[in-house]
Amino acid sequence: MHLVQGILHTSSSRPPDEQVVIAAERRQFLKRRWRGLAEDGTEFGFDLENRLTDGCVVFQSADKDYIVRQVPEPVYELPLESPAQAALIAWKVGNLHLPAQILEHSIRVLHDDAMTQLIEREGWSHTVPKVIFTPMKAMAHA
């Protein structure tokens, strides 16, 4: 097992056939200590000082870069058609304290039972894409 303490490079410059993926769920990116298994069976232990980022190189051998890739997950994506509607959606989603990602013309929210009920109750149009979800980082009492 290889011990990883941080990022070597933010991305790999090697061709795709020389990159080995370590798949990680979004929640693992928040953890300091965890274990991972690369697609070639190589085991890794993570004892991190800083968070990893999607696509970062965490280990290199003579002929391979080992990169961490976030696993896509289902989210609710709601189109934002007007400033008033955007404010209402943001306020109601914010009251649920769910992770959210603000895009140019839509908002992505964690796929959750409470959000399902809110969408159904309000009759909001939405899709459920499977994406790399990167919610905003919350800062309590900032």
C-alpha positions in Angstrom: 0.0 0.0 0.0 1.2 3.5 -0.9 0.7 6.3 1.6 -0.5 9.6 0.1 -0.1 12.8 2.1 -0.9 15.3 -0.6 -1.2 16.3 -4.2 1.8 15.9 -6.5 0.3 17.8 -9.5 -3.1 19.3 -10.1 -3.4 17.3 -13.3 -1.5 14.7 -15.3 0.5 15.6 -18.4 0.7 11.9 -19.4 -1.6 10.4 -22.1 -4.8 8.7 -20.9 -3.3 5.2 -21.3 -0.6 6.1 -18.8 -3.1 7.3 -16.2 -4.6 5.0 -13.5 -7.8 6.2 -11.8 -8.6 6.0 -8.1 -12.3 6.5 -8.0 -13.6 8.5 -5.0 -17.1 9.7 -4.0 -17.5 13.4 -3.3 -17.7 12.8 0.4 -14.2 11.2 0.4 -12.8 14.5 -0.9 -13.9 16.0 2.5 -12.1 13.4 4.6 -8.5 13.6 5.9 -8.0 9.8 6.2 -9.3 7.1 4.0 -8.3 4.2 1.8 -8.6 3.8 -1.9 -8.1 1.2 -4.6 -6.9 2.1 -8.1 -8.4 0.5 -11.1 -5.2 -1.6 -11.5 -5.6 -3.0 -8.0 -3.0 -0.8 -6.3 -3.9 0.1 -2.8 -3.6 3.6 -1.3 -3.9 5.0 2.2 -4.6 8.7 2.4 -3.4 10.9 5.4 -4.0 14.3 4.0 -3.1 17.8 5.2 -5.2 19.5 2.4 -8.2 18.4 0.3 -7.7 16.6 -3.0 -9.2 17.9 -6.2 -10.7 15.9 -9.1 -8.1 14.8 -11.5 -5.1 15.5 -9.3 -2.0 13.2 -9.4 -1.3 11.6 -6.0 1.4 9.0 -7.0 3.7 8.4 -9.9 5.6 5.4 -11.0 8.2 5.2 -13.9 5.4 4.8 -16.4 2.1 5.8 -14.8 0.4 8.6 -13.0 -2.2 7.7 -10.4 -5.0 10.3 -10.4 -8.1 10.7 -8.2 -11.4 11.1 -10.0 -14.7 12.0 -8.4 -17.5 9.6 -9.2 -20.5 11.3 -10.8 -23.7 11.3 -8.7 -27.4 12.1 -9.3 -28.5 15.7 -8.4 -31.5 17.8 -8.9 -30.9 20.6 -11.4 -33.5 23.3 -11.5 -33.5 26.0 -14.2 -33.4 29.6 -13.0 -35.7 31.6 -15.3 -35.9 35.0 -13.5 -34.2 36.7 -10.6 -37.4 36.4 -8.5 -37.7 32.7 -9.2 -34.0 32.2 -8.5 -34.3 34.0 -5.1 -37.3 32.0 -4.1 -35.6 28.7 -5.0 -32.4 29.7 -3.3 -34.2 30.7 -0.2 -36.3 27.5 0.1 -33.3 25.3 -0.8 -31.2 27.2 1.7 -33.7 26.5 4.5 -33.1 22.8 3.9 -29.3 23.3 4.5 -28.5 21.0 1.5 -25.3 21.3 -0.5 -25.9 23.4 -3.7 -24.0 24.3 -6.8 -24.9 27.6 -8.5 -24.5 27.6 -12.3 -25.1 30.4 -14.8 -28.8 29.4 -15.5 -29.6 26.7 -13.0 -28.9 25.4 -9.5 -27.8 21.9 -8.6 -28.9 20.4 -5.3 -28.1 17.2 -3.5 -30.5 14.4 -4.4 -32.3 14.0 -1.1 -35.8 13.1 0.2 -36.5 16.5 1.6 -35.6 18.1 -1.8 -37.8 15.6 -3.6 -40.7 16.7 -1.4 -40.0 20.4 -1.9 -39.8 20.0 -5.7 -43.1 18.1 -5.8 -44.8 20.5 -3.4 -43.7 23.6 -5.4 -44.2 22.0 -8.9 -40.7 23.1 -10.0 -39.4 21.8 -13.3 -36.1 19.9 -12.9 -33.9 17.2 -14.3 -31.9 14.6 -12.5 -28.5 14.5 -14.3 -25.6 12.3 -13.0 -22.7 14.8 -12.8 -19.5 15.7 -10.9 -21.2 17.6 -8.1 -19.1 20.5 -6.7 -21.3 22.3 -4.1 -20.3 25.6 -2.6 -18.2 25.5 0.5 -20.2 26.8 3.5 -18.6 28.9 6.1 -20.6 29.0 9.3 -20.8 32.5 11.0 -18.6 34.1 8.4 
